[in-house]
Amino acid sequence: MTDKEFKQLCSTTSKGATLSFNFDDTEVSGKFVGCWEEAFVIDVHGRQLIWPRDLCNYRKSPFPIPTYS
């Protein structure tokens, strides 16, 4: 993810929006909390997770991610 994409995502994403991150065999979905230095902070089941931006590719989907209770 470029610096421009990172800044754009941080400034335009509303808090509480669902974000998904994938890396190798790991997939994480959570609610956007904010950005910190070079990373995204998301809430995953009540825990704060910091996901480095250099592991991200920016892709926006018009379809919402399903949530399960």
Secondary structure as UniProt FT lines:
FT   HELIX           3..12
FT   TURN            15..16
FT   STRAND          18..23
FT   TURN            24..25
FT   STRAND          26..36
FT   TURN            37..38
FT   STRAND          39..44
FT   TURN            45..46
FT   STRAND          47..52
FT   HELIX           53..55
//
